[in-house]
Structure formats: C-alpha cells, structure tokens
Amino acid sequence: MTTPELLAASAKYLANTYARFPVVLVRGTGMRLWDSEGKEYLDFAGGIAVDALGHCHPRMVEAIRSQAERLIHVSNLYHIEPQIRLAKLLCEHSFADRAFFCNSGAEANEAAIKLARKYAKDHWSTDRVEIIAAQHAFHGRTLATLTATGKYTQGFEPLVPGFKHVPYNDLPAVARALDSRTCAVLVEPIQGEGGVVVPDEGYLPGLRRLCDEAGVLLIFDEVQTGMGRTGRLFAYEHSGIAPDIMTLAKALAGGVPIGAMLAKETVATSFTPGTHATTFGGTPFVTAVALAVVETILVDDLAGNAGRVGKILVDRLAALQGGRSVVTGIRGKGLLVGVDLSVPARPVVSACLERGLLVLSAGDTVLRFAPPLIASEADVDQALAILTPVLRDAAA
Ligand code: PLP
C-alpha cells in the first residue's frame, strides 16, 4: 500500500481514538525511526516512555528471537521460568517481595486497586474501600483506573465508586481526605500525562508518614517513571521512602506489552489462587524480553545515563528561556522532561515532526520529552538544533 492508501485505510478502519500525526512509521534502530516515505526522525518521544533501549536493540531482538523459538505461551497454571526470574530480579532491586504480571499500565493499576481493597477487607473492615488519588493524575482507561484518573470520564458513567481526588503536591489536602473509609493513597511520584509535575521534596515522604499514621496503604504508579527513566531504577528511590505497592508497565519490556504490580509480602498475601488473574500475564515470551530489557538497563546503567543526559537536556532547554521566548518553565527528572510554553504545544510538536524530530505534548501547553534511555549528548544537540528554530518561529 502507498502512504496515502495507508492513511486512508487508517481513517476508515481504525477506531477513532487517537489524534494521529499523518506519518506511517515503518522501521527503527537506536534513537532513529523512518517513515513509509523513507524520511528519518530522531526519536525524543520514545513511544511515550516505552522504548527504553531505543529501537530494535540487539539484546532485545535476540531475546525475542530465541524465546520465540523456545516457548511463547503456556498458562499460569504452570510455572514459567523467565517469569520467575523477572519477579526475582524486580524484587531484588526494589522494596517489593512479590510481583503480579499483566499486560498494561491500566491493568497493573487495576490489580493494585483490587489488592488494596482486598487487603483492607482481610485486615480491617468491609467499609474501608476508598482510594485517595490526585487531580491531574493519569492511571489508565479501564473503568476503575479512569475513575482514579478523574478525567476523560464524560460519557462513560456510571463510574466506579470509592475514589476521592485531592490536589497533587498538597499534603494537608490528603490529611483532610483520609478517614475511616480510606484504604489507600494512589499517586504518581512525578505526574507524567499531567504535565511532568515534579512534587516538592517532602511530598512523597509526607504521604508515607500520613499513610502510616492512618494505617492505610501507599501505592505508587511508576508506569511512566519506572525502569530508569528518572535517573534511578524507580522514581521513589529519589525520595528515601518506599510505597507498599508499585505498578509498572511501559518500558518494562521495552515495547512488548507487559504490566506488573509489585507489593510487600504482608500486602501481597491478600491475593490467593482465584482472587486475581489474566490469561497473558507474564507469558514466557514477554517475560523473557522484559528480563533482557531490565538486565540491559542495569548492566549498561541506563538509569545513570538518563540522569546525566537528562541534565544536559534541561540545561540546553534552560538556555532557550528569556526574552520573547515561548519557553516559560522547565521541569523533570532524568529523561522525563516537560517544557511549559506560552503557546499551544501541538503545533510545535507538528513542526518538529516535519523537521525530523519526534517529541510529545502533555496537556495543551506542555512539551514533553521521553526519549529512549540510550540517548546521548550528541542526540540532545541534534534535537535542540531542530527545536530551537521551531520555538523561535512559534514566538513570531
Ligand atoms: N499510569 C501512568 C502513570 C501512565 O502514564 C499510563 C499511560 O500513559 C498508565 C498508567 C496507563 O498505562 P497503559 O496505557 O499501558 O494502560
């Protein structure tokens, strides 16, 4: 099919759930992608914080190839070697003792919500069902995670009962919201979709203290911030405290669909055979790929690289501020960076795409960068060489 034919078929046959840009991406290697017309792009979108190792990384390709020849799927009624090894690796590198595998970030958060409610019923009382979440959060699109997200809900009512929203980065608001019906507090350590909002240093430790005092669970959604993106393997590590439950997805298998919910032993034991499950959760195929991805992130210290290169990116972006610039603020940690603009972000994203740079927006006026964790200083220079004139034009 030609590119116009593909675009026409896309418009005709796909559910209209994405405002897609008019390109068809067909091939990638490292930090680079090519479209169906042979045009090259530098990828600072990273599949929205998914392509941690870049495109078609040799270790990932080899893991896919060898596992495809060995075993792709068996039921979780049997033990699965790469799944066991992945759970062990994640637990050994985090606060957690047990892992549950699923297929997406939303499902990981569903599992966390269900586990929190089940734990509350097992240990406290049947009335403790409520989850406190933050405004401008993003936790997924299933009904419960959409309710936790608190927006994009119109037309999908009735929503799931038992969620309360408070402003992000506001400890007194959480303290006021906690009551005898609360079973957990659910937040992102940095809000990604909400505009790369980095909370004050005391926020996450403050949440831990409030949850401990109230005797409720603390859940961190690290679907976007996990797997090295912020300069540590998990974003909670910057805060000096740990949650009781953490959810992962996106970069965990570098682009092969997976989700995970990790929990402390005392909490995890509320899941027993028959209480929660999913057919494709942790198949031999996906967990073998995830194992190769996590091992590469650890061995190549890609979290360290994200911290170093992210700082260079922020410094270069900061130089664009001032005067008549449309850049009004820069936030982020590691290679999750948001730029506040005084103009709409989407035309800037489109202009970058035309010039061969993929970037993201988050909300109406925030430009977001979530490149592969293999990005180098030279990649940042090339991205800024494209972005700088685009921002200058946007100010005109
Ligand atoms: N949680 C966070 C923090 C996210 O950023 C996302 C997706 O952007 C999700 C959950 C939902 O993940 P998925 O799209 O894999 O269901």
Boltz pocket constraint, residues with backbone or C-beta under 6 A from the ligand:
constraints:
  - pocket:
      binder: B
      contacts: [[A, 103], [A, 104], [A, 105], [A, 106], [A, 107], [A, 109], [A, 138], [A, 139], [A, 140], [A, 141], [A, 188], [A, 192], [A, 193], [A, 221], [A, 222], [A, 223], [A, 224], [A, 225], [A, 249], [A, 250]]
      max_distance: 6.0
